[in-house]
Amino acid sequence: MKGKRLISLLVLLLLWELGSRLSDMSFFPSPLVVLGQLSRPEILTGLLSHLGYSLLRVFAALIFSFIPALILGIASGTSKTFDRLISPVMYFLFPIPKIALLPLVILFLGLGNGSKIFMVGLIVFFQFYLNITDGVKEIDRHYFDSYRSLGGKFSDSLFHLIIPAVLPRIFSTVRLTLGTGIAVLFLTETYASRTGIGWYIMDAWSRLAYGEMYGGIFVLGAAGFFLMELVNLGQRLLCPWTESKT
């Protein structure tokens, strides 16, 4: 499986090389030119530093949004009363384009890491909440009745029934939110920022340094690839019963 994925990446690089040669445009360099730029220590060091800032912001946003989404999602999935109270609010807020709130968030939290982390976390929170809630609701109610009839407490069903049941959904949501989070963060980092991969790429574009610009895009894609592989590994370790389906 890993060999096939590497072959797919090589095919992508070959198509990139072919497109560069056929177009013969200065703003569309070949992957060899981009890799040559990345081989320069001063460029690679700076690029990885900016990538590190971005990844830390994304990880912080995922953690800060996942914890309340998990608590509220389990509560909505197990309690009809709580679900009637919280779900209408979530359904009302979810369709609103959160990126439209960026100027307001910046006014409240400033131009530092807080506004960027909050913006990403706000968007991915709803994805976590909805998927976790739906996952809990899909659990057969007879399992909960069995736990209660055997004298089991809610904590028993939480750790032995609910969490294992929704864990595959959580990993699937993490895959989606990683892409969404990085995309939103890219936009937020273009606003009065001097750090992050979004700022690095746009700065290279403004200087017409196309090799550095594509280098930033390439490294961002490579980071996304390895993060997805890490999520897949986590699912195989924690949800071995889904391995045949992934």
C-alpha positions as CSV (number, residue, x, y, z in Angstrom):
1,M,0.0,0.0,0.0
2,K,2.8,2.4,0.9
3,G,4.6,1.6,-2.4
4,K,1.4,2.5,-4.3
5,R,1.1,5.8,-2.5
6,L,4.8,6.7,-3.3
7,I,4.2,5.8,-7.0
8,S,1.2,8.1,-7.0
9,L,3.3,10.9,-5.7
10,L,6.0,10.2,-8.3
11,V,3.3,10.3,-11.1
12,L,2.2,13.7,-9.7
13,L,5.8,15.0,-9.9
14,L,6.2,13.7,-13.4
15,L,3.0,15.5,-14.5
16,W,4.3,18.6,-12.8
17,E,7.6,18.3,-14.8
18,L,5.7,17.7,-18.0
19,G,3.4,20.7,-17.5
20,S,6.4,22.9,-16.7
21,R,8.2,21.9,-19.9
22,L,5.2,22.3,-22.1
23,S,4.1,25.6,-20.7
24,D,7.7,27.0,-20.6
25,M,6.6,29.9,-18.2
26,S,8.9,31.5,-15.7
27,F,6.2,31.4,-13.0
28,F,5.7,27.6,-13.4
29,P,9.2,26.1,-12.6
30,S,9.9,22.4,-12.8
31,P,10.0,20.3,-9.6
32,L,13.8,20.0,-10.1
33,V,14.1,23.8,-9.8
34,V,12.0,23.8,-6.7
35,L,13.9,21.0,-5.1
36,G,17.1,22.9,-5.9
37,Q,15.7,25.8,-4.0
38,L,14.9,23.6,-1.1
39,S,18.4,22.2,-1.0
40,R,19.7,25.6,0.0
41,P,20.1,25.5,3.8
42,E,19.1,29.1,4.4
43,I,15.8,28.7,2.4
44,L,14.9,25.3,3.9
45,T,15.6,26.4,7.5
46,G,13.4,29.5,7.1
47,L,10.7,27.6,5.4
48,L,10.6,24.8,8.0
49,S,10.5,27.5,10.7
50,H,7.4,29.0,9.2
51,L,5.8,25.6,8.7
52,G,6.4,24.9,12.4
53,Y,4.5,28.0,13.4
54,S,1.6,27.0,11.2
55,L,1.5,23.4,12.4
56,L,1.5,24.5,16.1
57,R,-1.4,26.8,15.4
58,V,-3.4,24.0,13.7
59,F,-2.7,21.5,16.4
60,A,-3.7,23.9,19.1
61,A,-6.9,24.8,17.2
62,L,-7.8,21.1,16.8
63,I,-7.2,20.3,20.5
64,F,-9.1,23.3,21.8
65,S,-12.1,22.6,19.5
66,F,-12.1,18.8,19.9
67,I,-12.5,18.7,23.7
68,P,-15.7,20.8,23.9
69,A,-17.0,19.2,20.7
70,L,-16.5,15.7,22.3
71,I,-18.2,16.7,25.5
72,L,-21.2,18.4,23.8
73,G,-21.4,15.7,21.1
74,I,-21.6,12.9,23.6
75,A,-24.2,14.9,25.7
76,S,-26.3,15.5,22.6
77,G,-26.1,11.9,21.4
78,T,-27.0,10.4,24.8
79,S,-29.6,12.9,26.1
80,K,-32.6,13.8,24.0
81,T,-33.3,16.8,26.3
82,F,-29.8,18.2,25.9
83,D,-30.0,17.5,22.1
84,R,-33.2,19.6,21.9
85,L,-31.5,22.5,23.6
86,I,-28.1,22.5,21.9
87,S,-28.7,21.1,18.4
88,P,-30.9,24.0,17.1
89,V,-28.2,26.5,18.1
90,M,-25.5,24.4,16.3
91,Y,-27.7,24.0,13.2
92,F,-28.3,27.8,13.2
93,L,-24.6,28.7,13.5
94,F,-23.1,26.0,11.3
95,P,-24.1,27.4,7.9
96,I,-22.7,30.8,8.7
97,P,-19.4,31.3,6.8
98,K,-17.1,31.7,9.8
99,I,-14.3,33.3,7.7
100,A,-16.6,36.3,7.4
101,L,-16.0,36.8,11.2
102,L,-12.3,37.1,10.7
103,P,-12.2,41.0,11.0
104,L,-14.3,40.8,14.1
105,V,-12.1,38.1,15.7
106,I,-9.0,40.2,14.9
107,L,-10.6,43.2,16.6
108,F,-11.2,41.2,19.8
109,L,-8.1,39.0,19.9
110,G,-5.6,41.0,18.0
111,L,-3.2,40.0,15.2
112,G,-1.3,37.3,17.3
113,N,-1.6,33.6,17.6
114,G,-4.9,33.9,19.5
115,S,-7.0,35.1,16.6
116,K,-5.5,32.5,14.2
117,I,-6.0,29.6,16.6
118,F,-9.5,30.7,17.5
119,M,-10.6,31.2,13.8
120,V,-9.4,27.7,12.8
121,G,-10.9,26.1,16.0
122,L,-14.2,27.8,15.4
123,I,-14.6,26.3,12.0
124,V,-13.5,22.8,12.8
125,F,-15.5,22.7,16.0
126,F,-18.8,22.2,14.2
127,Q,-17.4,19.4,12.1
128,F,-16.2,17.6,15.2
129,Y,-19.5,18.2,17.0
130,L,-21.8,17.1,14.2
131,N,-19.9,13.9,13.4
132,I,-19.5,12.9,17.1
133,T,-23.2,13.5,17.8
134,D,-24.3,11.5,14.8
135,G,-21.9,8.7,15.8
136,V,-23.3,8.4,19.3
137,K,-26.9,8.5,18.0
138,E,-26.1,5.6,15.7
139,I,-25.2,3.3,18.6
140,D,-28.0,0.7,19.2
141,R,-29.9,1.7,22.3
142,H,-30.0,-1.9,23.4
143,Y,-26.3,-1.7,24.3
144,F,-27.0,1.0,26.8
145,D,-29.9,-1.0,28.2
146,S,-27.6,-4.0,28.6
147,Y,-25.1,-1.9,30.5
148,R,-27.7,-0.5,32.9
149,S,-29.3,-4.0,33.5
150,L,-25.8,-5.3,34.5
151,G,-25.4,-2.4,36.9
152,G,-23.0,-0.5,34.7
153,K,-22.5,3.2,35.3
154,F,-22.4,5.9,32.6
155,S,-18.6,6.0,32.9
156,D,-18.5,2.3,32.0
157,S,-20.6,2.8,28.9
158,L,-18.6,6.0,28.0
159,F,-15.2,4.2,28.0
160,H,-16.3,0.8,26.8
161,L,-19.1,1.6,24.4
162,I,-19.4,5.3,23.3
163,I,-15.7,6.1,22.8
164,P,-14.9,2.9,20.8
165,A,-18.0,3.4,18.7
166,V,-17.3,7.0,17.7
167,L,-13.5,6.7,17.5
168,P,-13.5,5.8,13.7
169,R,-15.7,8.8,13.1
170,I,-13.3,11.0,15.0
171,F,-10.3,9.8,12.9
172,S,-12.3,10.5,9.7
173,T,-13.2,14.0,11.0
174,V,-9.6,14.7,11.9
175,R,-8.7,14.0,8.2
176,L,-11.2,16.5,7.1
177,T,-10.4,19.1,9.7
178,L,-6.7,18.9,9.0
179,G,-7.3,20.1,5.4
180,T,-9.9,22.6,6.4
181,G,-7.8,23.9,9.3
182,I,-4.7,24.4,7.1
183,A,-6.7,26.2,4.4
184,V,-8.3,28.6,6.9
185,L,-5.0,29.2,8.6
186,F,-3.3,30.0,5.3
187,L,-5.8,32.8,4.9
188,T,-5.5,34.1,8.4
189,E,-1.7,34.2,8.1
190,T,-1.8,36.6,5.2
191,Y,-3.3,39.3,7.5
192,A,-0.6,41.4,9.2
193,S,1.5,38.4,10.0
194,R,5.2,37.7,9.7
195,T,5.2,34.0,10.5
196,G,3.6,30.9,9.1
197,I,3.6,29.1,5.8
198,G,0.8,31.3,4.5
199,W,2.8,34.4,5.0
200,Y,5.9,32.7,3.5
201,I,4.2,31.7,0.3
202,M,2.5,35.0,-0.2
203,D,5.7,36.9,0.5
204,A,7.6,34.8,-2.0
205,W,4.8,35.5,-4.6
206,S,5.1,39.2,-4.0
207,R,8.8,39.1,-4.5
208,L,8.4,37.0,-7.7
209,A,10.5,34.3,-6.1
210,Y,8.5,31.5,-7.7
211,G,11.0,28.8,-6.7
212,E,10.5,29.7,-3.1
213,M,6.8,30.0,-3.5
214,Y,6.4,26.5,-5.0
215,G,8.8,25.2,-2.4
216,G,6.5,26.4,0.3
217,I,3.5,24.8,-1.5
218,F,5.5,21.6,-1.9
219,V,6.6,21.4,1.8
220,L,3.0,22.2,2.9
221,G,1.7,19.3,0.7
222,A,4.4,17.0,2.1
223,A,3.5,17.9,5.6
224,G,-0.2,17.2,4.9
225,F,0.8,13.8,3.4
226,F,2.7,12.8,6.5
227,L,0.0,14.1,8.9
228,M,-2.6,12.0,7.0
229,E,-0.3,9.0,7.3
230,L,0.1,9.6,11.0
231,V,-3.7,9.8,11.4
232,N,-4.0,6.5,9.5
233,L,-1.4,4.9,11.7
234,G,-3.3,6.1,14.8
235,Q,-6.6,4.6,13.5
236,R,-4.9,1.3,12.7
237,L,-3.5,1.1,16.2
238,L,-6.6,2.3,18.1
239,C,-9.3,1.0,15.8
240,P,-7.9,-2.3,14.4
241,W,-11.4,-3.5,13.6
242,T,-11.6,-0.9,10.8
243,E,-8.3,-1.9,9.2
244,S,-9.9,-4.0,6.5
245,K,-12.1,-1.0,5.5
246,T,-9.3,1.6,5.2
